[in-house]
Amino acid sequence: MFACWLPPLFGQIDGKFSLEKYTYFVGEPIMLIFELRNTSKETLTVPTADPHSFCSGYAITVTGEEPPGPPGPSTCDKVMGGGSCAFGFTRMKPGAQRTQRYLLNSEHDLSKPGRFHVEAKYRVGYTTGEVAEWTGGQELSFAETFDIVLEMAKDSAAADAAVRPYLADLHSQDFERRQEAARAIAAVAPASAEEVLVEMLDDTPLAQFGIEGLQKLNTETARQTLASLALSTKQEWARDRAIESLGDMGDKSYLPFLVDMIGKVPGSHQGLFKAIAKLGGDGSLATLIPYLWSADAATQNQAIWALTATGSRQALALLVAKLLDPNEQNRYAAGAGLVEMTHRSPSEGAWPGADFKMNSALWQRWLLAEGGTARLYAPDQCGPIERLR
C-alpha cells in the first residue's frame, strides 16, 4: 500500500509513513520513514526521541504468514518496566518538515524470505508555545499499513552492496546518521562487516551496536572478542551485555569461562547467572543452587530468575519451593519463572497474582501430576497461557 499525507487536524500538523520500496532481500536494511510537516502559520514545538526508544511515540508491528495465536493472556504480555528515555524538543517553522527513520530489522525478525505485513503508528504532541512552556499541547496519531516481500539474495555481494552506504556513514560528523548506520550494520551483520563491528566496541556511543552485531554474526572471532570485552571493560553495561551475548550464542565451551567470572564481576550477577543457565541447562544447577540461599537477598533473587533459563525439570521443584520464600521479590520471581517455563498461570492475567501461599498448593499439585511430562519453554518462547487449576 502506498502512503499518503493524512489530513491535518486544525490545520496545524500532518505526517506520513513510507518505505523506499516493497521488495527486499534477506540481509538488507529496511527503513520505515516518517515525515512530519508543519502546515500551520505558526512555529510549533514538538518532542524528539530516538524512534526505537519506548517513549518515542512509535508502535510498529510486523507479522509474517504464520497464523495468529489464540486470543487470551500470553507470556508476550510482559509489563513494561521503568527506565530512562532521552528526548528533547524542536521548533518547527511554518512549512518545515522533519524526517525520522525506523529500522524494521532492528526490532523484528526479518531473517527469512516471505511476505510480511507492517502496521505503523505514531503519536505526537505539539504546542505553539516555547519549549519552556511545554505542557503537552495537542496530540495527533498517524497510522499506515504496508505489505513487503523478502527474497533470498543471489550471493553475498548483494548484501555487502546494501550495507556499503551505511559503512560510509559511520564516518559522518552527524551523530544521528552514525548511529543509524551502526544500528543497520548490527541488525543485518554481514560476514564482511566483522572487523567493523569489532572496531565499534572502541567507540562508546556505538559499542552497543558492535556487541549486538557480533552476537548475530556468532563467529569464533566474535565470541572471543566478547569474552575479552567482558574481562577488560570498565563499563558495567558493556560487560553485562557481552556476558549475556555469550549466553545467547550457544557455544558451551564458554561455560567454564562464565562460571569463573562469578567471583570477578562486581554488582549484579543477573545477566551472568542467566548466561550460565542458558549454556549449562541441567548442568548449571550445581552452580546456581548455592546462590538460592545466599546471604545477599539480591543475589538470591538473581539466581531464582536464572532458573527459568535452564530449561531443567529439576528447576520446577526449586521454583515451587521458592513460592513460600519469606522475601516477596523472591516469591514473585519464582511465580513468574514458573509461568515462563510452563505457559500456565494461577491468575487471570499473564503473570502470577499476590496469593503465593494458594499458588504454591496449586503448583505443587500440578508438579506431581504433570511436571514430569509437560512441555517446558525458554524465556524467549512467548505464547498463550493456560489457566492453572
Protein Blocks (a to p, Z undefined) as FASTA:
>chain_A
ZZdddddehhlagcddddfbfbdcehiacddddddddfbfbdcddddddfkbmklopacd
dddfbdcddedddfklcccdedddddddddddehiacdddddfklmpccfbgcddddddd
ddddddfbdfklpghiaaddddddddddddddfblklmmmmmmmmmmmmmpcblklmmmm
mmmmmmnopaklmmmmmmmmmmmklmmmmmmmmmmnopaklmmmmmmmmmmpmbfklmmm
mmmmmmmnopaklmmmmmmmmmmmgcjfklmmmmmmmmnmmmlmmmmmmmmmgfblklmm
mmmmmmmmnopaklmmmmmmmmmgfblklmmmmmmmmmmmnopafbfblbdcfblmlmmm
mmmmmmmmmmmmpccddfklgcdddddZZ
